């Protein structure tokens, strides 16, 4: 039986890279499911890369691109083609890259008493929304993005990730 969410997307090219020893979570199939659910225009072809990184690689990327000298759960690198690149109608839009730190995700899931799968799903959803231009710097943007994340997570069968993470605060 084919997953219905895959039928909504004409074409998704997802490269899952492992910068750490491959783990049981996340799988290619789960990542594809989470990405497709996160696409604002699911019928449009899309391409992206998800790289699972170590604490060291996450910290290096965070320091280099955000000037924060510590590892983080997910970093999003939205792709913008250089002005001299002309995309033809057959080229697939490249959304960008996600770098997700496996160790940080596992630690956060444990601290927030979430299932590892649910937290991985949330990190992918969150990152893919960033790749599509959503942000949470301004309060009204944060509310819009958070509401969209909650909706997508519910569609995927997961609990509100913000309710769970706010317990004990």
C-alpha positions in Angstrom: 0.0 0.0 0.0 1.4 3.3 -1.1 1.5 6.2 1.4 -1.1 8.8 0.3 1.2 11.7 1.2 3.6 10.6 -1.5 0.9 10.9 -4.1 0.4 14.6 -3.4 4.0 15.4 -4.5 4.8 15.1 -8.2 8.5 14.7 -7.5 10.7 14.9 -4.4 14.4 14.3 -4.6 15.7 14.0 -1.1 19.3 13.2 -0.4 19.8 11.9 3.1 23.5 12.2 4.1 25.1 10.8 7.2 28.0 12.8 8.8 27.8 10.4 11.7 27.5 6.7 11.9 24.1 5.9 10.4 21.4 5.4 13.0 18.1 3.6 13.0 16.3 7.1 13.0 15.6 8.8 10.8 15.0 6.6 7.7 14.8 7.8 4.2 11.1 6.9 4.0 10.3 8.9 7.2 12.2 11.9 6.1 10.4 11.9 2.7 7.1 11.6 4.5 7.9 14.5 6.8 9.3 16.7 4.0 6.2 16.2 1.8 3.9 17.0 4.6 5.9 20.3 5.1 5.8 21.5 1.6 3.5 24.5 1.1 3.0 23.6 -2.5 3.2 19.8 -2.4 2.4 19.3 -6.1 5.5 21.3 -7.1 8.7 19.2 -7.6 11.3 19.9 -5.0 14.8 18.9 -4.1 16.7 19.1 -0.9 19.4 17.6 1.2 19.2 16.5 4.9 22.6 15.9 6.5 22.7 14.2 9.9 25.7 15.8 11.7 27.8 15.3 14.8 28.0 17.7 17.7 31.3 19.0 16.3 30.0 19.6 12.8 26.8 21.3 14.1 28.9 23.6 16.3 31.2 24.5 13.4 28.2 25.3 11.1 26.4 27.2 13.9 29.6 29.3 14.6 30.4 29.9 10.9 26.9 30.9 9.8 25.1 32.2 13.0 28.1 33.2 15.1 26.9 30.9 17.9 29.7 28.7 19.3 27.6 25.7 20.3 25.8 22.8 18.6 22.1 23.2 17.7 19.3 20.9 16.7 18.6 22.0 13.1 20.2 24.5 10.8 18.5 25.5 7.5 20.4 26.8 4.5 17.8 28.1 2.0 19.1 28.0 -1.6 19.0 31.1 -3.8 20.4 30.6 -7.3 23.1 33.1 -8.4 21.7 35.7 -10.8 23.7 34.2 -13.7 22.0 30.8 -13.4 18.9 30.5 -15.6 16.6 27.7 -14.5 14.7 26.0 -17.2 11.2 24.6 -16.8 12.5 21.1 -16.4 14.9 21.8 -13.6 13.7 20.9 -10.2 13.7 23.8 -7.6 16.4 23.2 -5.0 15.0 24.3 -1.6 18.3 24.0 0.2 20.0 22.0 2.9 19.2 21.0 6.5 21.9 20.0 9.0 20.3 18.1 11.9 22.5 17.1 14.9 21.5 13.6 15.9 22.9 13.9 19.4 21.1 17.2 20.2 17.8 15.8 18.8 18.2 12.7 21.0 19.1 14.8 24.1 16.2 17.2 23.6 13.7 14.4 23.0 14.7 12.8 26.3 14.6 16.1 28.2 11.2 17.0 26.8 9.8 13.5 27.2 9.0 13.2 23.5 9.4 10.1 21.4 12.6 10.3 19.3 10.6 9.9 16.1 8.2 12.8 17.0 11.2 15.1 17.7 12.9 14.1 14.5 9.7 14.8 12.6 9.4 18.2 14.2 13.0 19.1 13.3 12.5 18.2 9.7 9.1 20.0 9.5 10.7 23.1 11.2 13.7 23.1 8.9 11.7 22.6 5.7 9.4 25.5 6.6 12.6 27.7 7.0 13.7 26.6 3.6 10.4 27.9 2.2 10.9 31.3 3.8 9.2 31.0 7.2 10.9 32.4 10.2 10.4 33.0 13.9 12.4 36.1 14.6 9.4 38.5 14.9 6.6 37.5 17.3 3.9 37.5 14.6 6.1 35.4 12.3 6.8 33.0 15.2 3.1 32.5 15.8 2.4 31.9 12.1 5.3 29.4 11.8 4.4 27.6 15.1 0.8 27.2 14.1 1.8 25.7 10.8 4.2 23.3 12.5 1.5 22.2 14.9 -0.9 21.7 12.0 1.6 19.7 10.0 2.6 17.6 13.0 -1.1 16.8 13.7 -1.6 15.8 10.1 1.4 13.4 10.5 -0.2 12.0 13.7 2.1 13.6 16.2 1.3 15.7 19.3 1.8 19.5 19.5 5.6 19.8 19.8 5.4 23.1 21.7 2.9 21.9 24.3 5.1 19.0 25.2 8.3 21.1 25.3 6.8 23.7 27.5 5.9 21.3 30.3 8.0 21.9 33.3 8.8 25.5 32.3 
